[in-house]
């Protein structure tokens, strides 16, 4: 890619990131804009960990601390831009696809991907305890290569 094409692609990523932040009325700070451009700049949905996003941003000219990445991902979730998917008690992924859908967790590689929502049928859920309501159902299907 030529330098001019690279600059155009980077400007497009920043434009998409800025629009994404604006859709949730979030102020486009330098760090938020840099992270948003990495997350949605190419128009594709992402499943990231804070660490993988930190590495991705570190490969650009932008400098953002790991603590800032964690805090910003939390802000994005609170604003309704992303959802957190907890695979186990120690690992969280952040998903830019906000539709209701299941996930595959690939144990061998530690990757999280979307599973086909049209193939999942939840026929019955248990009654919620008195005084509560079910707010969400998360489906993570763990896969292991044989």
Secondary structure, 3 states (H helix, E strand, C coil): CCHHHHHHHHHHHHHHHHHHHHHCCCCCCHHHHHHHHHHHCCCCCCEECHHHHHHHHHCCCCCCCHHHHHHHHHHHHHCCCCEEEEEECCEEEEECCCCCCCEEEECCCCEEEECCHHHCCCCCCCCCCCCCCCCCCCCEEEECCC
